[in-house]
């Protein structure tokens, strides 16, 4: 007699392990932007520089930044290299990251 | 980085129900998959001699790693035989070693690049890999399932799901997988991997991110020059690729009769590369007018040549495809993963 009971299959889960959420601590915000050092992180897409510099000019009229430090990522789809992040930490009190295209 | 543990196992009653369960859990690429049963995954791992929790690589920006077990499960789902698994693993090895985050990049990129998996050496015949007719079509198990396994790994393990972390704008047929072998046996030139410094008896995989291929239909030219001129012309206009700002590598998959003519008329790889490279350019002014490069057109732009490839050696000549007609294929190697050739680790 043929056994018509459906077989039980054991399926190996092919998905990646969710790394899970982890609490993020936000960097402390400057109370006042006046005289601070502004960082601009260009994601390398066309016109990112145009947008970022325009934003910088507009904000600078009000906040008179001590310095504006501009950096361009090596790739639009990859995170900035660690040395770039280190430079941003060194030269800027806050950073605006932007996409154009 | 989260340490990987063993993959969970899910019980399902019935094979057809298991296929539907894989859909329900979001494990597929839209087509049905082979349910990744424990025994089939074990068979895949045993073939290559890897422990299930062996970590193949990590993608830091995704905070995820790939275990051998996860790779095997996705290869089973794709329909791979164990003999194909070394090609899948060697492809993943290239991606992990190229840049830890390139696996994220290849799916995040809005130009929707696919992953070319070009195979050379004796493994081609051992696994029945197609190198000729209908080269880029469905119909061959090895060709279709190897590329599919890589895509399923990206989707399932690294969550590169369309519209979520896969930000391809128009998408691409190449994301179904572009895996084929070079037709070394009927090529007038040394095998591609030999030109890259490997021995003929080595089996290798060349991995590169590519845009949608373009069919090259010079069917009536009687000289090699006409064929190469047509290729150069296609390179210069292919998709208005704005990567022309700095050039990019290219694959010219030379079809059978184009290769036969080139070989018969005495053209070797270096001469072909030089000839085509010199002619594959547009002026900067033209590219700006077409919106392929940004910026106002300046006086010097009309006299400035923007070459499609940075140098002649960036035009890779590979012989493959059928002989039913007179065609070649052109593939741009988007700079996400520049062409990289490695030996395939076989058991």
Interface residues (C-beta under 8 A of the other chain):
Chain A: X6 X7 X8 X9 X10 X11 X12 X13 X14 X15 X16 X17 X19 X20 X46 X47 X75 X76 X77 X78 X79 X101
Chain B: X2 X4 X5 X7 X8 X9 X10 X11 X12 X13 X14 X15 X17 X18 X21 X22 X25 X27 X35 X36 X37 X38 X41 X61 X62 X63 X64 X65 X66 X69 X70 X72 X73 X74 X76 X77 X99 X101 X102 X104 X105 X108 X109 X110 X152 X156 X157 X158 X159 X242 X294 X336
